Amino acid sequence: MTLHVTEIVIDCAVHGAVVDFWAAAMGYVRHRVNDQYVALVPPGPPEPGRPSLLFQKVPEAKVVKNRVHLDLRGEIMADEVARLRGLGATPVVERSLGRLRWTVMTDPEGNEFCVSGG
């Protein structure tokens, strides 16, 4: 049996700012599923490593650290961090492990994700 990630589900209180942020951050296209779900899908044909994002409206607020998060890699970490900050993300902390460096950030609803470069 071979499993494939088809989408990643992210809880949110409202679809607005968080979906707009991720659509701009990833260059994905927005598709309203119903009142509870909005999907973001990569433009064009499916590509490995670019699963859809599905935003699920939930009644409870985020309280603690995510148990699962996205790790994103761009060409130059500082440029991506600045771009994402301009879209509404908040840098939390820079981390490193040997030569590996990344920045922990949060989206407009406080969901953590990491950005590295190169």
N, C-alpha and C positions, 0 to 999 in steps of 0.2 A: 504494500500500500504506500502510495506517495501522496503526502499532503502538500497543498499550496496555499499560501496566504492570498485570499481574494480581496479582502478589505480589512481595514483596521477601524474599530468602532471607538469613538470618543464621546463620552458623556458631556452634556452641556446644559445650562439652565435655559438659555435662549440661543437660537441659531444665529442671529445677527452678526455681531462683531467677531465671534470665534470662527464662524464659517467663512466670513469675508477675509479674515486674516489668513487662514490656511489656504484658501483659493489663490490669494495673491502670493503667498510664500512659496507654494508648490507649482504655480502655473496650471492649476487644475480647473475643470469646468464644473459649475454647480448644477445639480439636478435635484429638484424637490421631489421627495418620494411621497410624503404625506405630512400631516401636522407634527408628527413625532420625529421623522427622519429627513435629513438632507444629505445627499451623497455628493462627494467631490471625486471626479474621475479624471485621469490623465487625458489630455487631448490626443487624438489620433489613435492608432492601433495599440493594443496592449503591449507593455514592455516589462521585462523581468525587473523586479526591484521597484516598481512603481504601482503598488496596490492602491485601490480606491480607499478613500476615507469616508466613513459613514458617521454622521453626527446625530446622536440620539438625545432628544430632549428628556431630561429627568427632573423630578421635583426637588431632589435634595441638592444642596450646595456641596462643592468640593471642600473637604475638610482636611485631609492628610495628603502626604506625598503619593503620587501615582504609583501603582504597582507595576505598570507597564508604561514605557515611554518610547518616543521615536528618537533615533539617532540619525542625524542628517549630516551629510558631508558635502561641502562646496569646494570650489577651487581655492579660495583664500578665506580662512575663518573670519578674520577681522572684517572683511568686506561683507560677508554673509550676516554676521552679527549686526553690523550697522544697518544693513538692508532690512532685516527682520525687526530691528528696533523701530525703524521708521514706519513699519507696517503695524506696530502696536505690541510687539513682544517686549518683555522685560528681562534683561540679563540678571542672573542671580549670582553666579560665581564662576570663575575660571578654575579648571582642574587640570591636573596632569598626572601621568603615570609613565615614567621614563621619558621617551621622546614624544609620546602621544599627548596632545593637548586638546581640550574641548571646553566649550562654554555651556553651562546649564542656563536655560532660559525658560520663561513661562509665556504661554499665549494669553490673549485677553481675558480668559476665564481662569487663569492660574494653572493650567495643565503644563507640567514640565516636559521639556525636550532638550536634546543636546545637539550642539553644532560643532563640527570639526572641519578642518581644511585639508586640502592637498592630496 
